[in-house]
Amino acid sequence: MADPRIVPDPRIVIVGAGPAGVRAAETLVAAGVRPIVIDEGGRDGGQIYRRQPEGFRRSYASLYGSEAGRAEDLHRSFEALRDRIDYRPETLAWGIWEKQLHLLQGSRTSEVDFDALIIASGATDRLMPVRGWNRAGVYSLGAAQLALKSQASAIGSRVVFMGSGPLLYLVAAQYSKAGAKVAAVLDTSSFWLRVKALPRLMARPDVLLKGLALTWKLRRARTEIETGITPVEIEGQPETGVETIRFRTNKGQERTVACDAVALGYHLRPEAQLADLARCEFRFDVQTRQFFPVKDTDGRSSVAGIYLAGDGALTLGADAAEASGHLAALAVLTDLGRQVATRDVGRLRRRLRAFERFRRGIADAFPWPASAAAAFSEDTVVCRCENITAGELRAAVTTGSVELNHAKAFSRVGMGRCQGRYCGHAAAEVIAASAGVSIETVGRIRGQPPVKPFVIGAESDAKEGA
């Protein structure tokens, strides 16, 4: 009797053409399946291995540094797949309903049915506001990196990088290598936290050494690096934008650094809106104080037919994303009744265990500065899209809004273009501190379609796969 799980010609959709999405597609193609690959970007690579525009001729070494080999391998792997996949660049996956994915390409919407969906949506910057961060000239670390990779330009002529985490040093080093003036790297985490985290960080000694090399290169370029700082204010004028950044050193002394641009970032947060719309369960991670979609080791979510891979599920880094993309595709094949090599599954699971230990070490070494939210002045803008201040959020708490979505309804926090991507975590911290409740109790901003704004007048095409 035939295996009832076997789908003879399965329709498998992958959202994202970064490290996880490319490796998932590669695994499916090797099994004789032609997946549909949806990517919001114009070219493959994702954010970490974002390609330069057509016509640019910078070398892999100059673009990606120590990750040049991995970037080139991923790009070549994707090129080899192009005629064996249904690749749809510049296409936004904006909603999910049952077994149907809603898409937008240009000004046209469409729907595609699927038997299995692998969400490899990547991550975005996790941001903690500081007074004045709504001034012109303040960017996220990801935006600063995007300008350098995709536009071959810097965000300013004298840039301060502030926040915490490996990405802070990576982007600063990339700017320094490109010839931009890095005015300072200001890290809210203490150097001694990194020392204490070494046992976990040693789970990936190669990555640890790359991180140390980045710091060494910055110091060799005579870049000022301050650890254990407390941000105070980004100062400037409406006409000129950013002029200085003010902070307290780890010894409590107040200092200023002259600059014309600031790049902010505190590691990453998963782009989990699609998983939310698919009604996947989420869990709270106490160490990093954020919610992640629930998945098993191989990428199966709590919803049948929905699989999660890469930083869109758990921020483990690019090489871990590749491994999780492979695993998610193998899980799809297994669940559809196809034979897979159990040896490959075991090897990939072991790799991900090491990545997870390293992730815990990173969280220890570069903690999210949750306590900063309680110290915000009343006029500190928390939600830049809607210009919602800490004072307005605290006022919402006095009316009984101690849950984030309730506070959203009363204050409009998270209702702008970013839909809470950049303010949601900080807003939750402000509410928790003001109400005296746990951050887990405050919750998270629930995803709503469309996951990103688009033109109301978009035209609809016929549904595929009906």
N, C-alpha and C positions, 0 to 999 in steps of 0.2 A: 504494500500500500504506500502511496506517495506521502511524503512528509507534508502535512497540512500547512506548515509555516512557510513553505517555499513559495515565493512570489516569482513567477517566471520572468517578468520584465518589470522590475520594481522602479518606481519613480522616486529617486532620492535627491533631495535638495540640500545644498550646503550654503549657508549664509556666511560670507567672509572668505577672502582670498589672501589671508595672512598665513603665518606658519602653520596654524592648526588646520585651516581650510584647505591649503594646498596639499598637505600630507594626507588628509582625509580623502581628497579627490584622487590622489595617487594610489591609495590603497584600494579604492573602489574600482578604478580603471583596471588595475592589475587583476581584479576578480571578474572582469568582463562586464562591469556595469558602467553606463554612461551617465554620470550625475549632472544635475543642473547646478552651476556655481553662480551665486548672486553676490555681487560686490558693489558696495557704494562708491568705491574709488574708481578712478579711470584706468588704473593698472594694478596688477597683483603686487603682493609684498606686505600689505598691511601697513601699520604705522611704523613698526620697528624696522622693517626692510622696505620702506616706501621707495619707489623708484624715482629717479630724477625725470624731469620732463623730456619729451622727444626733442632731439637736437642738442641736448646737453651732453658733454663728453667727460665728465669728471670720473676718475677711476673709482673702483670699489673700495680701495684702501682709503681714499680721501673722504668718501661718503660714509663708510661704515666702520672704519678703524679696525679694531680687533675682531669685529664680527663680519669682516668682508667676505671671508670664505663661506660662512653660513648663508649670507645674503645671496651671493652669486649662485650657490648650489640650489637654493630655493627658487630663484628666478629661472634657472635653467631647467629645473624639474617642471616648473609650470609651463614653460615654453614647449616642453616635450609632450605635455598633456593637451595642448590647445585644440588639436583636431579630434580629440577623443572625449571631450566634455562639451556641455552646452554652457558656454561662458557668457555671462551678462554683466558687463561692467557698467558703472554709473547708474546703478539700479538700487533703489532703496527698498528694503523689506520693512514695511511700515506697520503691518498687522498680521495676526494669526487668528483664524477661527476654525476650530475643529481640525480637520486635515487639509487646510487650505491656507496658503501664504499669500498675502496681499502685497503687491509690488507697485513701484512708481519708477518709470524711466522717462526722463524728460518731462513732458506734460501729460503723459498717458499712464493710467493705472491698469493693472491686470491682476488676475488671480491664477495661481497654479496649485493643483492638488498634489499631494505627496503621500507616499507610503512611509517614508522616514525623513526626518528633518534634522540635520546637524547644524546647530547654532554655534558658529565660531566668530562671534561678533567683536572680540577684542575688548580693550579697556580704554578708559579715559583718565585724565588727571584727577586725583583726589585733592581738593583744595580746602584750605583753612583761611578764611578772610583775615585781612589786617586793615586797619583804618587807612583809607586812601587807595585801596586796591581797585576801586572803580574808576580811577583816573586813566586817561589815555596814556598808553605806553606800558600798561601792565598786562602780561600774557601768562598763560599756563606754560609749563615746560614743554608739553606736547605741541602747542602752537609755535613756540620758539624753534623747536626741532623741525616742524613742518616747513617753516619759512626757510630754514637752511637747506633742507633736502629738496623740497619741491620748487622753490623759487630762487635758490642760490643767493639769499639775502639774509641779513641779520635783522633782529627786531629793533636794534639801536646801535649807536656808535660806542656806548659805554654802558654795559649791561651788568646788573646785579642778579645773581641766581639765589633764590631764597626758598627754603623749605627743608625737606629731609628725604633720604632714600637714595638708592643707587642712581636713579634717573637724574637727580640733581647734578651729580658729578659727571655723568655721561654727557649730558647736553652742554654743560659748562666746558668740558674738555673738547667737545666738537666745535664749539664756538671759538675756543682758543686756537685750535688747529687750523680753523678756517681764516684766522687772522683778525678776528673781532677782538675788541678790548673787553675783557672780563674784569669788571671793576671789583667784584668780590663774590665769594661763595659763602652764604650765611646759612648755617645748618642749625636747626633747633635741637637736634639730638646731641647728646654728650659723647665725646670720644670714648669715655670709659664704658658706655653701654656697648660699644662695638667690641671692646676687649672681653666683656662678660659674655657676649653672644658668640664668641669664637668656636666653642664646641659644636654648636649647630651649624655655623657657617662653614666649618671644615667638611661638612657633607658634600660640598662642591668646591674643592680647593682651587680648581682652575678658574672658576668665576670669582672667587675671593681674590686671587692674584690679579685678575683683570681690574677689579675694583681698586686695589692698592696701586696698580699702575696708573690708573686715571688720576688718583690723588697726587701721585708723584709727578706726573706730567704737568698738572696745574701748578704745583709748587715750583717746579723747574722754570715755568713761565712767569714766576714771581707773582702769582695770583694770590691775593689775600683770602685765606680760608679761616673762618671763625666757626667754632662748634659750641653747642650749648647756649645759643643766643635766644633772646626773646624779641620778636618783632614788635615795634611800637607804632610806626606810621610811615606810609609812603607819601612824601610831600611834593607839592608842585602847584602850578597855576593852571587855570582853565585854558589859557591861551597857549601855554608851552608844554603841558602835560607833566610827566615825572621830572623832578629835579634832584631830589635826595631821598634816601631811605634812612630811617632812624630806628635803632635797635639797642637793646641792652646786652652787654657781653655776659659771659658766664660768671664774671666777677661783679656784676651789677652796675657797671659803668655804662652810661648812655653815650652812644656814638652815632655819627652820621657818615654816609658814603654818597658822594656825588654820582649821579647816573642819569641817563635819559630813557632807560627801559628797565623793567623788572620781569623776570620769569619766575613763577611760583609753582610749587608742586610738592605734595606729600605722598609719594608713591602713586599707586593706581587704584581705580575702582572698576569692577566688571561692568561692561555694557550689557546689563541683564534684563532690559525692558522686554525683549522678545520672549525670553523665558517666562517672564511675568505674565505676558499676554497669553502664553500657552498654558497658563495656570499651573506652572511648576511650583513645587514647595520651595521655601527658602529657610535657611537656618542662620542663627546669629553666631558670629565668631567673637568670642569674648576678647581675645588677644588684640585683634585689629579693630574692634568696635564697629563692625559692619555686617550686613547680611549677604550671604552667598546662596545661589540656587543649589538645591540638593541634587547630588548625582552620586552614582556608585563609582567604583574605581575605574571602570571602563567607559564612563561617560553617559550612562543611562540616567535620564532624569526621572522624576516621580510620575511623569506622564508617558504612557506607552507611545512609542514612535517619535519621541523628542529626545535628542541626544545633545550633550553640551561638551564643548571642547575649547581648550585654550584659555586665555585670560578673561574671556566673557563669562567663564564659570568660576575660575579661581586664578588669581594673579600669581603665576609661577615663573613667568619669563618666556622668552621666545623658543628656546630649545625644549622646554617642558611642553610648550604649546604644540610643537611638532609631534612629540610622543603622544600627547593626548588626542591629537587629530587622527593619528594611526589607530589608536585604541578605540576611539568612537566609531570609526569606519568598520573595524573588525567586529564591534558589538552589533552594529547594524546588520552586517552580513550574517552573523550568528543568529540574530533574531529573525532574519528572513529565510533561515533554513540553509544557508550556504556553509560549506566547510572552510574553516580557517586554521592556521597553524598555531596550536596551543603554545608552542615554544616562543613564538613572537609575542603572544599575549603576556606570558610570564616575564619575558625580558623587559617589556615596556612598563609593566606594573612595578617592577623593581626600580627602574629608573625614576618613575614618578614618586616613589617613596622617598628617594634621596632628595628630589626637588622639593617635596613637602617639608622635609626637615630643614632644608636651607631657607624656605619661605618663612618658617617660624623664627629662624635666626635673624632674618632681615627685619621682621616685625619687632624683635627684641632690640636690635641695634638702632633702628630708626623708627621709634614709636610715633603714632599719630598724636599730635599735641592737643588732646581733648580739653585740657584745662584752660586753654587759651580762650575758649568760647565764653566761659564764665566771666572773664576779665574784659570783654568787649565794652567799649563806651556805648552809651545809648544811641549815638548817631553813626556807629559803625555799620556800613552797608553789608548785609549778609547775602541778599539776593540781588545781584547786579542787574538782571533782566528787568525786574519790577521795582527796583530801588527800595527794597524792604530792609529796614534797619533792625538792629538787635533790640532796640527799644520797642518797636512795633511787635516783634515776636514775643517779648516779655509781657506786653500788654495783652496779647492773645491768651497767654497762659493764665492771666488773672481772671479771664472769662471762662476758664475751664478747658481750654485747648491744650491738653497735655499729650495728645497723640498727633503725629506729624501731619496726617492727611486732614484732620480736623483743623489744625492750625493753618494749613494751606487754604482751606475754605474761608477762614476768617481774616487772613492777612495777605493772601495772594502769593506767598512765598512758593517758589517752584512752579509758577504758572507761566513763566516767560519762555523764550525760544529754547533754552537749554533743558526745560522741563525738569529742573531739579538736579541735573547731572552735577553742576558745580556748586550748588548751595545746599543740597539736601542733607549731606552729612553734617555740615556745620550748623545748619538750622536745627537739626535734631539735638546736637550738643547744647545749643543755647536753651532749647526747651527743657531738656533734662536737668541742666544746671539751675534754671529758674524755678522749675517745679519741684526740684529735689527728688526726682525719680530716676530709675535706671534708664540708660540709653536704649536698652532692648525694649523696654515698655513703650518708649516714644515711637518706635517702629521706623518704617521706611516709606518713602513716597511710592505709591503704587503706580505701575506703568499704565498708560492709556494710549490707545491708537489715535492718531498716528504717532509712532515713536519719535518722529521729528516733523516739524511743520512743513507743509507743502501747499501749493496753490489750490484754492478751493475749486477753481474752474478746470481742474485736470480731467481729461477725457478718459473713458473706460474702454478697454479692449475686451475681447471675448476671453472666457475662462479656459485655461489649459487643463488637459488631463481628465476632463469630466467623463 
